Amino acid sequence: MQLTTTFLASLTTLSSITSVANAHGYFTNPKGRQPGTAYQNACGQQAYYNMMGSINGNIQGLEQVVANQDDYNPDECWLWKCKGLKYADNVDNVQTYAPGQTIPLTFTIAAPHTGHANISIIDLSTPSGTILASNLKHWPTYASTSTPIQTSQEDFSITMPEDLPASKCEKGGECAIQMFWDAPGVSQTYESCIDFVVKGASGKRDGEAGRGHARDFGVREVGE
Ligand SMILES: *[C@@H]1O[C@H](CO)[C@@H](O)[C@H](O)[C@H]1NC(C)=O
């Protein structure tokens, strides 16, 4: 990417914003959604610079950044769904999972702040990202500042549900795994999304119950 003078100047002014965002984190394995031109077109240049400067920042901070920006399009941005980050910028980063699969995830807590967190599967076709499966993981207390960062809060597994609605999550851009971490004490909320598709046998899912067993839950290539 070409670093223009404008871009660098924006990063400099952003340092004051990011220093306020002292709690934050993001999916690092698999890597969560990243900003790109689709994000810039929907949420505006300032939001794009903000996410390029630090992907970890909070949604309330983004709301302040986009306020009064001419190129912020609220009907396409949807900051409360995956921080507004877009599938179109992440088409090459779609995971493939089977129903019932155990999925190891890494969410890096770049700086803790006491809150609560949970992981859902969301329907990306709705503006708010309707929850299809909730509490795949749930922490009543997350990233407490009164204890060292818990390894189990950064490295953990979820299980892909076997009962997602039929015809959902079959194509990229339909569903995401969303981490939601809210730190009420500082009025900051963080999200990170992983795009995925579900492939593999599930009688409940695709009506092929007659086959009666998993076809292949083994390692398979993405995009087969
Ligand atoms: C779980 O995450 C969803 C967003 O994905 C959020 O709306 C909900 O408030 C969260 N629940 C808790 C208990 O944190």
The ligand as a Gaussian input file, in Angstrom:
#p B3LYP/6-31G(d) Opt

LIG

0 1
 C      -23.306000     -11.483000      23.075000
 O      -22.958000     -10.898000      21.800000
 C      -24.018000     -10.215000      21.163000
 C      -23.498000      -9.678000      19.844000
 O      -22.950000     -10.691000      19.050000
 C      -24.549000      -9.090000      22.028000
 O      -25.639000      -8.489000      21.407000
 C      -24.942000      -9.634000      23.394000
 O      -25.284000      -8.556000      24.220000
 C      -23.812000     -10.403000      24.012000
 N      -24.242000     -10.980000      25.289000
 C      -23.502000     -10.866000      26.391000
 C      -24.072000     -11.499000      27.596000
 O      -22.428000     -10.303000      26.400000

